Structures are given as C-alpha cells and as structure tokens.
Amino acid sequence: MSADPVPLTVASNEVEAEVIRGLLETAGIASFHRPTNFGAGATDGFTPSGPREVLVNPAQLEDARIVLEDAGI
C-alpha cells in the first residue's frame, strides 16, 4: 500500500477479518488487519483475540465498501 491505510470495518475476531481480507483480495484490493485499540495495554503485550480493524488503501476504500456491501457484510 502506497498511501497510509484507512479503516474499512471492524471484524469481531481474527477469523472474520481473514474472511473479509479474502473477499477483498479476490476483488484485487489489498488489505490487512490489526487489533483494535480498545483497552490498550490490557493484554500486557499479547495480541488480543477480540475485534480486528480491517484497513485498505484510501484510493480503494469505496471499491472495498462495495465488495462488503455486495457480500452482505
């Protein structure tokens, strides 16, 4: 990704985030996910298993939204 990535959505867990990434990848949209910042520091350095923020390139944000909408997400 050439520009700073922007949030697309928040998945409830890592599995859901990977499903979303797969849909986006199939549509040619690069993405990644990371833990949300809720409760920062609460895990003492360990990655939480909770919500994951899915990010995309800002130039592909609208296309990514359409992909999720078409998938019913």
PDB file of N, CA, C and O in Angstrom:
ATOM      1  N   MET A   1       0.852  -1.182   0.000  1.00  0.00           N
ATOM      2  CA  MET A   1       0.000   0.000   0.000  1.00  0.00           C
ATOM      3  C   MET A   1       0.891   1.236   0.000  1.00  0.00           C
ATOM      4  O   MET A   1       1.793   1.366   0.827  1.00  0.00           O
ATOM      5  N   SER A   2       0.630   2.126  -0.922  1.00  0.00           N
ATOM      6  CA  SER A   2       1.486   3.295  -1.047  1.00  0.00           C
ATOM      7  C   SER A   2       1.075   4.433  -0.118  1.00  0.00           C
ATOM      8  O   SER A   2       1.947   5.125   0.409  1.00  0.00           O
ATOM      9  N   ALA A   3      -0.194   4.646   0.097  1.00  0.00           N
ATOM     10  CA  ALA A   3      -0.666   5.702   0.996  1.00  0.00           C
ATOM     11  C   ALA A   3      -0.929   5.098   2.376  1.00  0.00           C
ATOM     12  O   ALA A   3      -0.997   3.878   2.526  1.00  0.00           O
ATOM     13  N   ASP A   4      -1.076   5.958   3.371  1.00  0.00           N
ATOM     14  CA  ASP A   4      -1.413   5.465   4.699  1.00  0.00           C
ATOM     15  C   ASP A   4      -2.771   4.781   4.638  1.00  0.00           C
ATOM     16  O   ASP A   4      -3.737   5.358   4.139  1.00  0.00           O
ATOM     17  N   PRO A   5      -2.848   3.557   5.141  1.00  0.00           N
ATOM     18  CA  PRO A   5      -4.115   2.832   5.085  1.00  0.00           C
ATOM     19  C   PRO A   5      -5.183   3.485   5.954  1.00  0.00           C
ATOM     20  O   PRO A   5      -4.882   4.175   6.928  1.00  0.00           O
ATOM     21  N   VAL A   6      -6.437   3.250   5.576  1.00  0.00           N
ATOM     22  CA  VAL A   6      -7.579   3.801   6.315  1.00  0.00           C
ATOM     23  C   VAL A   6      -8.484   2.649   6.740  1.00  0.00           C
ATOM     24  O   VAL A   6      -8.543   1.620   6.067  1.00  0.00           O
ATOM     25  N   PRO A   7      -9.192   2.822   7.863  1.00  0.00           N
ATOM     26  CA  PRO A   7     -10.092   1.769   8.321  1.00  0.00           C
ATOM     27  C   PRO A   7     -11.267   1.569   7.376  1.00  0.00           C
ATOM     28  O   PRO A   7     -11.866   2.527   6.888  1.00  0.00           O
ATOM     29  N   LEU A   8     -11.581   0.306   7.129  1.00  0.00           N
ATOM     30  CA  LEU A   8     -12.743  -0.056   6.324  1.00  0.00           C
ATOM     31  C   LEU A   8     -13.874  -0.534   7.228  1.00  0.00           C
ATOM     32  O   LEU A   8     -15.016  -0.094   7.101  1.00  0.00           O
ATOM     33  N   THR A   9     -13.543  -1.428   8.129  1.00  0.00           N
ATOM     34  CA  THR A   9     -14.545  -2.000   9.021  1.00  0.00           C
ATOM     35  C   THR A   9     -13.849  -2.622  10.220  1.00  0.00           C
ATOM     36  O   THR A   9     -12.623  -2.725  10.255  1.00  0.00           O
ATOM     37  N   VAL A  10     -14.633  -3.031  11.191  1.00  0.00           N
ATOM     38  CA  VAL A  10     -14.111  -3.749  12.342  1.00  0.00           C
ATOM     39  C   VAL A  10     -14.773  -5.121  12.358  1.00  0.00           C
ATOM     40  O   VAL A  10     -15.999  -5.234  12.394  1.00  0.00           O
ATOM     41  N   ALA A  11     -13.945  -6.157  12.331  1.00  0.00           N
ATOM     42  CA  ALA A  11     -14.428  -7.531  12.401  1.00  0.00           C
ATOM     43  C   ALA A  11     -14.469  -7.959  13.863  1.00  0.00           C
ATOM     44  O   ALA A  11     -13.708  -7.449  14.685  1.00  0.00           O
ATOM     45  N   SER A  12     -15.344  -8.881  14.180  1.00  0.00           N
ATOM     46  CA  SER A  12     -15.491  -9.291  15.580  1.00  0.00           C
ATOM     47  C   SER A  12     -14.328 -10.134  16.080  1.00  0.00           C
ATOM     48  O   SER A  12     -14.103 -10.230  17.286  1.00  0.00           O
ATOM     49  N   ASN A  13     -13.575 -10.757  15.142  1.00  0.00           N
ATOM     50  CA  ASN A  13     -12.422 -11.569  15.542  1.00  0.00           C
ATOM     51  C   ASN A  13     -11.497 -11.771  14.347  1.00  0.00           C
ATOM     52  O   ASN A  13     -11.779 -11.297  13.247  1.00  0.00           O
ATOM     53  N   GLU A  14     -10.390 -12.478  14.571  1.00  0.00           N
ATOM     54  CA  GLU A  14      -9.400 -12.658  13.512  1.00  0.00           C
ATOM     55  C   GLU A  14      -9.933 -13.499  12.353  1.00  0.00           C
ATOM     56  O   GLU A  14      -9.598 -13.232  11.199  1.00  0.00           O
ATOM     57  N   VAL A  15     -10.741 -14.493  12.635  1.00  0.00           N
ATOM     58  CA  VAL A  15     -11.299 -15.338  11.575  1.00  0.00           C
ATOM     59  C   VAL A  15     -12.173 -14.506  10.638  1.00  0.00           C
ATOM     60  O   VAL A  15     -12.050 -14.607   9.418  1.00  0.00           O
ATOM     61  N   GLU A  16     -13.051 -13.688  11.209  1.00  0.00           N
ATOM     62  CA  GLU A  16     -13.900 -12.834  10.385  1.00  0.00           C
ATOM     63  C   GLU A  16     -13.057 -11.848   9.580  1.00  0.00           C
ATOM     64  O   GLU A  16     -13.360 -11.579   8.417  1.00  0.00           O
ATOM     65  N   ALA A  17     -12.012 -11.313  10.184  1.00  0.00           N
ATOM     66  CA  ALA A  17     -11.123 -10.380   9.481  1.00  0.00           C
ATOM     67  C   ALA A  17     -10.455 -11.063   8.291  1.00  0.00           C
ATOM     68  O   ALA A  17     -10.284 -10.445   7.240  1.00  0.00           O
ATOM     69  N   GLU A  18     -10.077 -12.322   8.445  1.00  0.00           N
ATOM     70  CA  GLU A  18      -9.451 -13.057   7.343  1.00  0.00           C
ATOM     71  C   GLU A  18     -10.445 -13.348   6.229  1.00  0.00           C
ATOM     72  O   GLU A  18     -10.071 -13.343   5.056  1.00  0.00           O
ATOM     73  N   VAL A  19     -11.693 -13.600   6.568  1.00  0.00           N
ATOM     74  CA  VAL A  19     -12.726 -13.799   5.547  1.00  0.00           C
ATOM     75  C   VAL A  19     -12.894 -12.513   4.739  1.00  0.00           C
ATOM     76  O   VAL A  19     -12.973 -12.548   3.511  1.00  0.00           O
ATOM     77  N   ILE A  20     -12.948 -11.390   5.432  1.00  0.00           N
ATOM     78  CA  ILE A  20     -13.080 -10.094   4.751  1.00  0.00           C
ATOM     79  C   ILE A  20     -11.875  -9.841   3.859  1.00  0.00           C
ATOM     80  O   ILE A  20     -12.023  -9.402   2.718  1.00  0.00           O
ATOM     81  N   ARG A  21     -10.684 -10.116   4.377  1.00  0.00           N
ATOM     82  CA  ARG A  21      -9.467  -9.940   3.565  1.00  0.00           C
ATOM     83  C   ARG A  21      -9.520 -10.809   2.307  1.00  0.00           C
ATOM     84  O   ARG A  21      -9.104 -10.378   1.231  1.00  0.00           O
ATOM     85  N   GLY A  22     -10.028 -12.025   2.444  1.00  0.00           N
ATOM     86  CA  GLY A  22     -10.134 -12.914   1.291  1.00  0.00           C
ATOM     87  C   GLY A  22     -11.067 -12.365   0.233  1.00  0.00           C
ATOM     88  O   GLY A  22     -10.764 -12.421  -0.959  1.00  0.00           O
ATOM     89  N   LEU A  23     -12.203 -11.832   0.664  1.00  0.00           N
ATOM     90  CA  LEU A  23     -13.141 -11.214  -0.280  1.00  0.00           C
ATOM     91  C   LEU A  23     -12.487 -10.041  -0.994  1.00  0.00           C
ATOM     92  O   LEU A  23     -12.613  -9.896  -2.210  1.00  0.00           O
ATOM     93  N   LEU A  24     -11.797  -9.215  -0.243  1.00  0.00           N
ATOM     94  CA  LEU A  24     -11.138  -8.048  -0.831  1.00  0.00           C
ATOM     95  C   LEU A  24     -10.038  -8.472  -1.794  1.00  0.00           C
ATOM     96  O   LEU A  24      -9.903  -7.905  -2.878  1.00  0.00           O
ATOM     97  N   GLU A  25      -9.257  -9.465  -1.400  1.00  0.00           N
ATOM     98  CA  GLU A  25      -8.170  -9.942  -2.260  1.00  0.00           C
ATOM     99  C   GLU A  25      -8.709 -10.477  -3.576  1.00  0.00           C
ATOM    100  O   GLU A  25      -8.122 -10.242  -4.632  1.00  0.00           O
ATOM    101  N   THR A  26      -9.824 -11.193  -3.517  1.00  0.00           N
ATOM    102  CA  THR A  26     -10.456 -11.715  -4.732  1.00  0.00           C
ATOM    103  C   THR A  26     -10.846 -10.578  -5.673  1.00  0.00           C
ATOM    104  O   THR A  26     -10.825 -10.737  -6.894  1.00  0.00           O
ATOM    105  N   ALA A  27     -11.203  -9.434  -5.096  1.00  0.00           N
ATOM    106  CA  ALA A  27     -11.577  -8.262  -5.895  1.00  0.00           C
ATOM    107  C   ALA A  27     -10.366  -7.407  -6.269  1.00  0.00           C
ATOM    108  O   ALA A  27     -10.523  -6.347  -6.875  1.00  0.00           O
ATOM    109  N   GLY A  28      -9.165  -7.854  -5.915  1.00  0.00           N
ATOM    110  CA  GLY A  28      -7.955  -7.113  -6.258  1.00  0.00           C
ATOM    111  C   GLY A  28      -7.656  -5.953  -5.334  1.00  0.00           C
ATOM    112  O   GLY A  28      -6.949  -5.019  -5.712  1.00  0.00           O
ATOM    113  N   ILE A  29      -8.193  -6.006  -4.117  1.00  0.00           N
ATOM    114  CA  ILE A  29      -7.996  -4.923  -3.153  1.00  0.00           C
ATOM    115  C   ILE A  29      -7.088  -5.408  -2.023  1.00  0.00           C
ATOM    116  O   ILE A  29      -7.429  -6.347  -1.304  1.00  0.00           O
ATOM    117  N   ALA A  30      -5.948  -4.770  -1.875  1.00  0.00           N
ATOM    118  CA  ALA A  30      -5.011  -5.126  -0.808  1.00  0.00           C
ATOM    119  C   ALA A  30      -5.545  -4.634   0.530  1.00  0.00           C
ATOM    120  O   ALA A  30      -6.120  -3.549   0.620  1.00  0.00           O
ATOM    121  N   SER A  31      -5.350  -5.441   1.566  1.00  0.00           N
ATOM    122  CA  SER A  31      -5.811  -5.049   2.894  1.00  0.00           C
ATOM    123  C   SER A  31      -4.992  -5.774   3.951  1.00  0.00           C
ATOM    124  O   SER A  31      -4.243  -6.703   3.649  1.00  0.00           O
ATOM    125  N   PHE A  32      -5.145  -5.336   5.186  1.00  0.00           N
ATOM    126  CA  PHE A  32      -4.573  -6.051   6.313  1.00  0.00           C
ATOM    127  C   PHE A  32      -5.437  -5.763   7.522  1.00  0.00           C
ATOM    128  O   PHE A  32      -6.306  -4.892   7.485  1.00  0.00           O
ATOM    129  N   HIS A  33      -5.196  -6.498   8.594  1.00  0.00           N
ATOM    130  CA  HIS A  33      -5.976  -6.247   9.808  1.00  0.00           C
ATOM    131  C   HIS A  33      -5.038  -6.191  11.004  1.00  0.00           C
ATOM    132  O   HIS A  33      -3.919  -6.704  10.981  1.00  0.00           O
ATOM    133  N   ARG A  34      -5.537  -5.552  12.039  1.00  0.00           N
ATOM    134  CA  ARG A  34      -4.771  -5.402  13.274  1.00  0.00           C
ATOM    135  C   ARG A  34      -5.762  -5.336  14.440  1.00  0.00           C
ATOM    136  O   ARG A  34      -6.945  -5.065  14.235  1.00  0.00           O
ATOM    137  N   PRO A  35      -5.287  -5.580  15.642  1.00  0.00           N
ATOM    138  CA  PRO A  35      -6.187  -5.450  16.792  1.00  0.00           C
ATOM    139  C   PRO A  35      -6.682  -4.014  16.904  1.00  0.00           C
ATOM    140  O   PRO A  35      -5.955  -3.072  16.589  1.00  0.00           O
ATOM    141  N   THR A  36      -7.904  -3.854  17.348  1.00  0.00           N
ATOM    142  CA  THR A  36      -8.393  -2.506  17.592  1.00  0.00           C
ATOM    143  C   THR A  36      -7.655  -1.954  18.793  1.00  0.00           C
ATOM    144  O   THR A  36      -6.975  -2.698  19.499  1.00  0.00           O
ATOM    145  N   ASN A  37      -7.778  -0.672  19.033  1.00  0.00           N
ATOM    146  CA  ASN A  37      -7.063  -0.065  20.152  1.00  0.00           C
ATOM    147  C   ASN A  37      -7.889  -0.042  21.429  1.00  0.00           C
ATOM    148  O   ASN A  37      -7.513   0.630  22.390  1.00  0.00           O
ATOM    149  N   PHE A  38      -9.020  -0.770  21.461  1.00  0.00           N
ATOM    150  CA  PHE A  38      -9.832  -0.764  22.671  1.00  0.00           C
ATOM    151  C   PHE A  38      -9.037  -1.413  23.796  1.00  0.00           C
ATOM    152  O   PHE A  38      -8.345  -2.408  23.578  1.00  0.00           O
ATOM    153  N   GLY A  39      -9.134  -0.868  24.964  1.00  0.00           N
ATOM    154  CA  GLY A  39      -8.438  -1.431  26.121  1.00  0.00           C
ATOM    155  C   GLY A  39      -6.936  -1.500  25.925  1.00  0.00           C
ATOM    156  O   GLY A  39      -6.303  -2.459  26.366  1.00  0.00           O
ATOM    157  N   ALA A  40      -6.364  -0.523  25.285  1.00  0.00           N
ATOM    158  CA  ALA A  40      -4.928  -0.541  25.020  1.00  0.00           C
ATOM    159  C   ALA A  40      -4.151  -0.825  26.296  1.00  0.00           C
ATOM    160  O   ALA A  40      -4.387  -0.211  27.337  1.00  0.00           O
ATOM    161  N   GLY A  41      -3.234  -1.755  26.198  1.00  0.00           N
ATOM    162  CA  GLY A  41      -2.403  -2.116  27.333  1.00  0.00           C
ATOM    163  C   GLY A  41      -3.009  -3.204  28.196  1.00  0.00           C
ATOM    164  O   GLY A  41      -2.335  -3.737  29.077  1.00  0.00           O
ATOM    165  N   ALA A  42      -4.256  -3.542  27.963  1.00  0.00           N
ATOM    166  CA  ALA A  42      -4.931  -4.531  28.806  1.00  0.00           C
ATOM    167  C   ALA A  42      -4.383  -5.932  28.607  1.00  0.00           C
ATOM    168  O   ALA A  42      -4.589  -6.799  29.457  1.00  0.00           O
ATOM    169  N   THR A  43      -3.684  -6.175  27.496  1.00  0.00           N
ATOM    170  CA  THR A  43      -3.186  -7.522  27.224  1.00  0.00           C
ATOM    171  C   THR A  43      -1.717  -7.677  27.556  1.00  0.00           C
ATOM    172  O   THR A  43      -1.141  -8.734  27.298  1.00  0.00           O
ATOM    173  N   ASP A  44      -1.102  -6.667  28.113  1.00  0.00           N
ATOM    174  CA  ASP A  44       0.314  -6.727  28.515  1.00  0.00           C
ATOM    175  C   ASP A  44       1.232  -7.219  27.402  1.00  0.00           C
ATOM    176  O   ASP A  44       2.118  -8.038  27.642  1.00  0.00           O
ATOM    177  N   GLY A  45       1.023  -6.724  26.197  1.00  0.00           N
ATOM    178  CA  GLY A  45       1.905  -7.055  25.084  1.00  0.00           C
ATOM    179  C   GLY A  45       1.454  -8.230  24.240  1.00  0.00           C
ATOM    180  O   GLY A  45       2.047  -8.477  23.190  1.00  0.00           O
ATOM    181  N   PHE A  46       0.451  -8.954  24.642  1.00  0.00           N
ATOM    182  CA  PHE A  46      -0.049 -10.070  23.855  1.00  0.00           C
ATOM    183  C   PHE A  46      -1.171  -9.578  22.945  1.00  0.00           C
ATOM    184  O   PHE A  46      -1.933  -8.683  23.309  1.00  0.00           O
ATOM    185  N   THR A  47      -1.259 -10.170  21.769  1.00  0.00           N
ATOM    186  CA  THR A  47      -2.293  -9.775  20.821  1.00  0.00           C
ATOM    187  C   THR A  47      -3.648 -10.276  21.306  1.00  0.00           C
ATOM    188  O   THR A  47      -3.806 -11.471  21.556  1.00  0.00           O
ATOM    189  N   PRO A  48      -4.615  -9.397  21.441  1.00  0.00           N
ATOM    190  CA  PRO A  48      -5.937  -9.845  21.887  1.00  0.00           C
ATOM    191  C   PRO A  48      -6.647 -10.638  20.800  1.00  0.00           C
ATOM    192  O   PRO A  48      -6.365 -10.463  19.615  1.00  0.00           O
ATOM    193  N   SER A  49      -7.554 -11.498  21.193  1.00  0.00           N
ATOM    194  CA  SER A  49      -8.278 -12.297  20.219  1.00  0.00           C
ATOM    195  C   SER A  49      -9.598 -11.646  19.828  1.00  0.00           C
ATOM    196  O   SER A  49     -10.388 -12.246  19.099  1.00  0.00           O
ATOM    197  N   GLY A  50      -9.845 -10.450  20.292  1.00  0.00           N
ATOM    198  CA  GLY A  50     -11.105  -9.759  20.050  1.00  0.00           C
ATOM    199  C   GLY A  50     -11.167  -9.058  18.712  1.00  0.00           C
ATOM    200  O   GLY A  50     -10.593  -9.529  17.730  1.00  0.00           O
ATOM    201  N   PRO A  51     -11.860  -7.934  18.668  1.00  0.00           N
ATOM    202  CA  PRO A  51     -12.104  -7.210  17.415  1.00  0.00           C
ATOM    203  C   PRO A  51     -10.828  -6.849  16.657  1.00  0.00           C
ATOM    204  O   PRO A  51      -9.794  -6.532  17.246  1.00  0.00           O
ATOM    205  N   ARG A  52     -10.940  -6.908  15.332  1.00  0.00           N
ATOM    206  CA  ARG A  52      -9.826  -6.573  14.437  1.00  0.00           C
ATOM    207  C   ARG A  52     -10.293  -5.497  13.466  1.00  0.00           C
ATOM    208  O   ARG A  52     -11.385  -5.579  12.902  1.00  0.00           O
ATOM    209  N   GLU A  53      -9.460  -4.503  13.283  1.00  0.00           N
ATOM    210  CA  GLU A  53      -9.727  -3.416  12.339  1.00  0.00           C
ATOM    211  C   GLU A  53      -9.149  -3.821  10.985  1.00  0.00           C
ATOM    212  O   GLU A  53      -7.977  -4.188  10.895  1.00  0.00           O
ATOM    213  N   VAL A  54      -9.961  -3.757   9.938  1.00  0.00           N
ATOM    214  CA  VAL A  54      -9.518  -4.072   8.582  1.00  0.00           C
ATOM    215  C   VAL A  54      -9.240  -2.751   7.873  1.00  0.00           C
ATOM    216  O   VAL A  54     -10.087  -1.858   7.842  1.00  0.00           O
ATOM    217  N   LEU A  55      -8.038  -2.641   7.303  1.00  0.00           N
ATOM    218  CA  LEU A  55      -7.610  -1.397   6.660  1.00  0.00           C
ATOM    219  C   LEU A  55      -7.302  -1.620   5.187  1.00  0.00           C
ATOM    220  O   LEU A  55      -6.881  -2.703   4.778  1.00  0.00           O
ATOM    221  N   VAL A  56      -7.521  -0.564   4.394  1.00  0.00           N
ATOM    222  CA  VAL A  56      -7.252  -0.600   2.959  1.00  0.00           C
ATOM    223  C   VAL A  56      -6.607   0.713   2.526  1.00  0.00           C
ATOM    224  O   VAL A  56      -6.570   1.687   3.277  1.00  0.00           O
ATOM    225  N   ASN A  57      -6.106   0.711   1.303  1.00  0.00           N
ATOM    226  CA  ASN A  57      -5.570   1.929   0.710  1.00  0.00           C
ATOM    227  C   ASN A  57      -6.725   2.900   0.488  1.00  0.00           C
ATOM    228  O   ASN A  57      -7.782   2.488   0.011  1.00  0.00           O
ATOM    229  N   PRO A  58      -6.550   4.186   0.824  1.00  0.00           N
ATOM    230  CA  PRO A  58      -7.656   5.135   0.654  1.00  0.00           C
ATOM    231  C   PRO A  58      -8.203   5.200  -0.772  1.00  0.00           C
ATOM    232  O   PRO A  58      -9.390   5.462  -0.965  1.00  0.00           O
ATOM    233  N   ALA A  59      -7.358   4.967  -1.760  1.00  0.00           N
ATOM    234  CA  ALA A  59      -7.817   5.004  -3.154  1.00  0.00           C
ATOM    235  C   ALA A  59      -8.765   3.850  -3.471  1.00  0.00           C
ATOM    236  O   ALA A  59      -9.502   3.911  -4.455  1.00  0.00           O
ATOM    237  N   GLN A  60      -8.756   2.797  -2.647  1.00  0.00           N
ATOM    238  CA  GLN A  60      -9.610   1.639  -2.885  1.00  0.00           C
ATOM    239  C   GLN A  60     -10.748   1.528  -1.867  1.00  0.00           C
ATOM    240  O   GLN A  60     -11.473   0.534  -1.856  1.00  0.00           O
ATOM    241  N   LEU A  61     -10.904   2.525  -1.029  1.00  0.00           N
ATOM    242  CA  LEU A  61     -11.898   2.464   0.041  1.00  0.00           C
ATOM    243  C   LEU A  61     -13.318   2.283  -0.496  1.00  0.00           C
ATOM    244  O   LEU A  61     -14.045   1.414  -0.015  1.00  0.00           O
ATOM    245  N   GLU A  62     -13.719   3.070  -1.465  1.00  0.00           N
ATOM    246  CA  GLU A  62     -15.083   2.963  -1.990  1.00  0.00           C
ATOM    247  C   GLU A  62     -15.319   1.606  -2.646  1.00  0.00           C
ATOM    248  O   GLU A  62     -16.379   1.006  -2.466  1.00  0.00           O
ATOM    249  N   ASP A  63     -14.342   1.121  -3.404  1.00  0.00           N
ATOM    250  CA  ASP A  63     -14.474  -0.206  -4.020  1.00  0.00           C
ATOM    251  C   ASP A  63     -14.579  -1.281  -2.944  1.00  0.00           C
ATOM    252  O   ASP A  63     -15.360  -2.222  -3.082  1.00  0.00           O
ATOM    253  N   ALA A  64     -13.808  -1.151  -1.884  1.00  0.00           N
ATOM    254  CA  ALA A  64     -13.847  -2.122  -0.791  1.00  0.00           C
ATOM    255  C   ALA A  64     -15.207  -2.109  -0.104  1.00  0.00           C
ATOM    256  O   ALA A  64     -15.732  -3.164   0.253  1.00  0.00           O
ATOM    257  N   ARG A  65     -15.772  -0.941   0.083  1.00  0.00           N
ATOM    258  CA  ARG A  65     -17.109  -0.839   0.681  1.00  0.00           C
ATOM    259  C   ARG A  65     -18.150  -1.548  -0.182  1.00  0.00           C
ATOM    260  O   ARG A  65     -19.047  -2.215   0.334  1.00  0.00           O
ATOM    261  N   ILE A  66     -18.023  -1.399  -1.487  1.00  0.00           N
ATOM    262  CA  ILE A  66     -18.959  -2.054  -2.411  1.00  0.00           C
ATOM    263  C   ILE A  66     -18.816  -3.572  -2.315  1.00  0.00           C
ATOM    264  O   ILE A  66     -19.817  -4.288  -2.315  1.00  0.00           O
ATOM    265  N   VAL A  67     -17.586  -4.063  -2.233  1.00  0.00           N
ATOM    266  CA  VAL A  67     -17.359  -5.509  -2.098  1.00  0.00           C
ATOM    267  C   VAL A  67     -18.047  -6.031  -0.849  1.00  0.00           C
ATOM    268  O   VAL A  67     -18.721  -7.060  -0.898  1.00  0.00           O
ATOM    269  N   LEU A  68     -17.886  -5.335   0.271  1.00  0.00           N
ATOM    270  CA  LEU A  68     -18.509  -5.778   1.526  1.00  0.00           C
ATOM    271  C   LEU A  68     -20.026  -5.695   1.437  1.00  0.00           C
ATOM    272  O   LEU A  68     -20.729  -6.586   1.913  1.00  0.00           O
ATOM    273  N   GLU A  69     -20.529  -4.630   0.830  1.00  0.00           N
ATOM    274  CA  GLU A  69     -21.979  -4.480   0.682  1.00  0.00           C
ATOM    275  C   GLU A  69     -22.560  -5.601  -0.168  1.00  0.00           C
ATOM    276  O   GLU A  69     -23.598  -6.173   0.164  1.00  0.00           O
ATOM    277  N   ASP A  70     -21.873  -5.909  -1.278  1.00  0.00           N
ATOM    278  CA  ASP A  70     -22.347  -6.983  -2.161  1.00  0.00           C
ATOM    279  C   ASP A  70     -22.316  -8.339  -1.468  1.00  0.00           C
ATOM    280  O   ASP A  70     -23.109  -9.224  -1.787  1.00  0.00           O
ATOM    281  N   ALA A  71     -21.378  -8.500  -0.500  1.00  0.00           N
ATOM    282  CA  ALA A  71     -21.267  -9.769   0.233  1.00  0.00           C
ATOM    283  C   ALA A  71     -22.209  -9.800   1.442  1.00  0.00           C
ATOM    284  O   ALA A  71     -22.301 -10.811   2.138  1.00  0.00           O
ATOM    285  N   GLY A  72     -22.900  -8.698   1.682  1.00  0.00           N
ATOM    286  CA  GLY A  72     -23.815  -8.649   2.815  1.00  0.00           C
ATOM    287  C   GLY A  72     -23.134  -8.474   4.148  1.00  0.00           C
ATOM    288  O   GLY A  72     -23.656  -8.887   5.184  1.00  0.00           O
ATOM    289  N   ILE A  73     -21.967  -7.861   4.122  1.00  0.00           N
ATOM    290  CA  ILE A  73     -21.200  -7.639   5.359  1.00  0.00           C
ATOM    291  C   ILE A  73     -21.313  -6.183   5.768  1.00  0.00           C
ATOM    292  O   ILE A  73     -20.743  -5.780   6.782  1.00  0.00           O
TER     293      ILE A  73
END
